Amino acid sequence: MINPSSSRYSDEDRETRRLRSRADAFRYSAPMERLAELKRDRPEQYDQMGPLVRISLGHYEAAKAAAQQLGRNVSAPTGQEA
């Protein structure tokens, strides 16, 4: 008889999968980097932007953080400025 719990992932496995999935989604984006700079340097102007822009930046920042956590290069590709 097969033990049903043996085929399930532990919470740690789910978190690892989620982290890798986010990291795999990361692609450097100069416009998103400029938006992150705007959020950091001029929050009052950033707050006036639409929700889709802010949600997109949130996803970008989460993917970038996951990639950094896994030791991946998140800097601008050679010849591309932020």
KABEL-V267670 format. One record per residue. N is the residue number from 1. RES is the residue in three letters. SS is DSSP state (A for helix, B for strand, O for the rest). PSI is psi in degrees with one decimal (NA if undefined). OMEGA is omega in whole degrees, -180 to 180 (* if undefined). Layout:
BEGIN
N_RES_SS_PSI_OMEGA, N_RES_SS_PSI_OMEGA
END
This chain:
BEGIN
1_MET_O_137.7_-179, 2_ILE_O_133.6_177, 3_ASN_O_114.7_-176, 4_PRO_A_-29.0_-179, 5_SER_A_-17.8_-179, 6_SER_A_-23.1_-179, 7_SER_A_-5.3_180, 8_ARG_O_150.3_176, 9_TYR_O_146.1_173, 10_SER_O_169.2_178, 11_ASP_A_-37.9_180, 12_GLU_A_-40.5_178, 13_ASP_A_-41.2_178, 14_ARG_A_-42.9_180, 15_GLU_A_-40.4_178, 16_THR_A_-43.0_178, 17_ARG_A_-43.6_-180, 18_ARG_A_-43.2_179, 19_LEU_A_-46.9_180, 20_ARG_A_-39.4_180, 21_SER_A_-44.6_178, 22_ARG_A_-44.3_-180, 23_ALA_A_-39.1_179, 24_ASP_A_-27.0_-179, 25_ALA_A_-14.0_-176, 26_PHE_O_127.6_171, 27_ARG_O_126.5_-179, 28_TYR_O_135.5_180, 29_SER_O_115.1_178, 30_ALA_A_-42.8_178, 31_PRO_A_-37.8_179, 32_MET_A_-35.4_177, 33_GLU_A_-39.8_177, 34_ARG_A_-37.5_178, 35_LEU_A_-40.4_177, 36_ALA_A_-37.4_177, 37_GLU_A_-41.2_177, 38_LEU_A_-43.8_179, 39_LYS_A_-40.6_-178, 40_ARG_A_-43.1_-172, 41_ASP_A_-31.0_-178, 42_ARG_O_69.2_-175, 43_PRO_A_-30.5_180, 44_GLU_A_-36.9_178, 45_GLN_A_-39.9_178, 46_TYR_A_-40.6_-178, 47_ASP_O_-20.6_179, 48_GLN_O_-6.7_-180, 49_MET_O_159.2_-178, 50_GLY_O_160.9_-177, 51_PRO_A_-32.3_-180, 52_LEU_A_-36.9_178, 53_VAL_A_-43.6_-179, 54_ARG_A_-38.6_177, 55_ILE_A_-43.4_179, 56_SER_A_-42.9_179, 57_LEU_A_-39.3_178, 58_GLY_A_-43.6_177, 59_HIS_A_-42.3_179, 60_TYR_A_-46.6_-179, 61_GLU_A_-37.6_178, 62_ALA_A_-41.7_179, 63_ALA_A_-40.1_180, 64_LYS_A_-43.7_179, 65_ALA_A_-39.9_178, 66_ALA_A_-42.8_179, 67_ALA_A_-42.0_178, 68_GLN_A_-42.1_-179, 69_GLN_A_-33.1_179, 70_LEU_O_4.9_175, 71_GLY_O_19.8_-180, 72_ARG_O_155.9_179, 73_ASN_O_123.1_-180, 74_VAL_O_9.6_-180, 75_SER_O_168.3_-179, 76_ALA_O_139.2_174, 77_PRO_O_153.8_-180, 78_THR_O_129.9_178, 79_GLY_O_1.3_179, 80_GLN_O_129.7_-179, 81_GLU_O_155.0_177, 82_ALA_O_NA_*
END
